[in-house]
Amino acid sequence: LIYLSMGSMGGADVELMKRITSWFPESRHKFVVVKGPRGDEYELNASNIYSGNFLPQPAILPHVDLVITHGGNNTTTETFYAGKPLIVLPLFADQYDNGRRVEECGFGLQFNPYHVSKEDFMAAIDKVLFDSEIKKRLQKASQRMMNDDRKVQLTLKLEELANSTPVRIDFNQGS
């Protein structure tokens, strides 16, 4: 099961979304596609594609085998946490760096979404899906993230600060 989300900006590029998803009906894999804000402008009718304009990504990621993404910080981090391999199709800004690091660290591959060929893209899906070394590295990274208690420590510190610092609000003061 493969999850595709190109974020709000990538999902708004209907031609890009149609191009990438047009390759899926021929695949032996099943896909979950987040169509994005303009998803009503095209249909995905293949029997191996489930889609919605917006889907609950954190609930879906633990159940998929591969994530294809634009490489935004949220999706990349959530994917690492879930321990899933990635194919990154960066569009702008930090996404290029995230895609490069995914590839350098052996967590997946990256491609230019506008220039990757169907053949290269579909071959990459199988390569990343069935690479046991990528899976091992991601499981280690995921476990490290799940076992990190810094969030708990931060929450406790914030509660301590909130309980020890009197808050005074003067509603009579002008802004």
C-alpha positions in Angstrom: 0.0 0.0 0.0 1.5 3.3 -1.1 0.5 6.7 0.1 0.9 9.8 -2.1 0.6 13.3 -0.7 2.1 16.3 -2.4 0.9 18.9 0.2 -1.4 21.8 -0.5 0.8 23.4 -3.1 1.6 20.2 -5.0 -2.0 19.0 -4.7 -3.1 22.3 -6.3 -1.0 21.5 -9.4 -3.7 19.5 -11.1 -1.5 18.7 -14.1 1.3 17.3 -11.9 -1.2 15.2 -9.9 -2.8 13.8 -13.0 0.6 13.0 -14.5 1.9 11.1 -11.5 -1.4 9.3 -10.7 -1.9 8.3 -14.4 0.9 5.8 -13.9 -0.8 4.0 -11.0 -3.5 2.0 -12.7 -0.9 -0.1 -14.5 0.8 -0.9 -11.2 0.4 -4.1 -9.2 0.4 -2.0 -6.0 -2.5 -0.2 -4.3 -2.4 3.5 -3.7 -4.0 6.0 -1.3 -3.9 9.4 -2.9 -4.5 12.8 -1.2 -5.8 14.8 -4.2 -5.5 18.2 -2.4 -7.5 21.4 -2.7 -8.3 21.0 -6.3 -9.1 17.3 -6.2 -12.6 17.8 -7.5 -11.1 18.8 -10.8 -10.1 15.3 -11.8 -11.1 11.7 -11.2 -9.1 8.6 -10.1 -11.2 5.7 -11.1 -8.8 2.8 -11.1 -9.5 -0.2 -8.8 -6.1 0.1 -7.1 -6.5 3.7 -6.1 -8.4 5.1 -3.1 -8.4 8.9 -2.9 -9.8 11.9 -1.1 -9.2 15.6 -1.3 -8.0 15.6 2.3 -7.2 12.5 4.4 -6.0 12.0 8.0 -2.3 11.5 7.3 -1.1 10.5 10.8 -3.8 7.8 11.0 -2.9 6.4 7.6 1.0 6.4 7.7 1.3 3.5 10.1 -0.6 1.3 7.7 1.2 2.0 4.4 4.4 0.5 3.1 5.8 3.5 1.2 5.2 7.2 1.2 5.5 9.4 -1.9 5.6 13.1 -0.8 6.7 16.6 -1.7 9.1 16.4 1.2 7.6 19.0 3.5 8.8 19.0 7.1 5.6 17.6 8.6 5.1 14.7 6.2 8.8 13.8 6.3 9.0 13.8 10.1 5.7 11.9 10.4 6.9 9.4 7.9 10.2 8.9 9.8 8.2 8.5 13.0 6.1 5.8 11.3 9.3 4.1 10.0 8.2 4.2 6.3 10.5 4.6 3.3 10.1 7.6 1.1 10.2 8.8 -2.5 10.5 12.6 -2.4 9.3 14.8 -5.2 10.4 18.3 -4.0 8.7 21.4 -5.3 10.3 24.3 -3.5 12.2 25.6 -0.3 13.1 23.0 2.4 11.7 20.2 0.3 14.9 20.0 -1.8 17.0 19.7 1.3 14.7 17.1 2.9 14.8 15.0 -0.3 18.6 15.2 -0.5 18.9 14.1 3.1 16.4 11.3 2.6 18.5 10.0 -0.2 21.9 10.6 1.5 20.8 8.8 4.7 19.5 5.9 2.7 15.8 6.4 3.7 14.6 6.5 0.1 15.0 8.3 -3.2 14.2 11.7 -4.7 13.2 12.9 -8.1 12.2 16.0 -9.9 8.5 15.6 -10.1 8.2 17.4 -13.5 11.0 15.5 -15.2 11.0 11.9 -13.8 10.0 9.4 -16.4 7.2 6.9 -15.7 9.7 4.0 -16.1 12.2 5.5 -13.6 9.4 6.4 -11.1 7.7 3.0 -11.2 11.1 1.2 -10.9 12.0 3.4 -7.9 8.8 2.3 -6.2 9.8 -1.3 -6.3 13.4 -0.6 -5.4 12.5 1.4 -2.3 9.6 -0.9 -1.3 11.7 -4.1 -1.3 15.0 -2.7 0.0 15.5 -4.4 3.4 18.4 -2.1 4.3 16.2 1.0 4.0 13.6 -0.7 6.2 16.2 -1.5 8.9 17.5 2.1 8.9 14.0 3.5 9.2 12.9 1.1 11.9 16.0 2.3 14.0 15.1 6.0 13.3 11.5 5.4 14.2 12.3 3.6 17.4 14.7 6.4 18.4 11.9 9.0 17.8 9.3 7.0 19.7 11.5 6.3 22.7 12.6 10.0 23.0 11.1 11.5 26.1 12.0 15.1 25.4 8.3 15.9 24.6 7.3 14.7 28.0 10.1 16.6 29.7 9.1 19.8 27.8 5.5 19.4 28.8 6.4 19.0 32.4 8.7 22.1 32.3 5.9 24.2 30.7 3.4 23.0 33.3 5.9 23.9 36.0 6.4 27.4 34.5 2.7 27.9 34.1 2.0 27.0 37.7 4.8 29.1 39.1 4.4 32.3 37.1 1.5 34.5 38.0 -0.2 35.8 34.9 -1.6 39.3 35.1 -3.8 40.7 32.4 -5.0 44.3 32.6 -8.0 44.6 30.3 -8.2 48.3 30.9 -4.9 48.9 29.0 -5.2 50.0 25.4 -3.4 48.0 22.7 
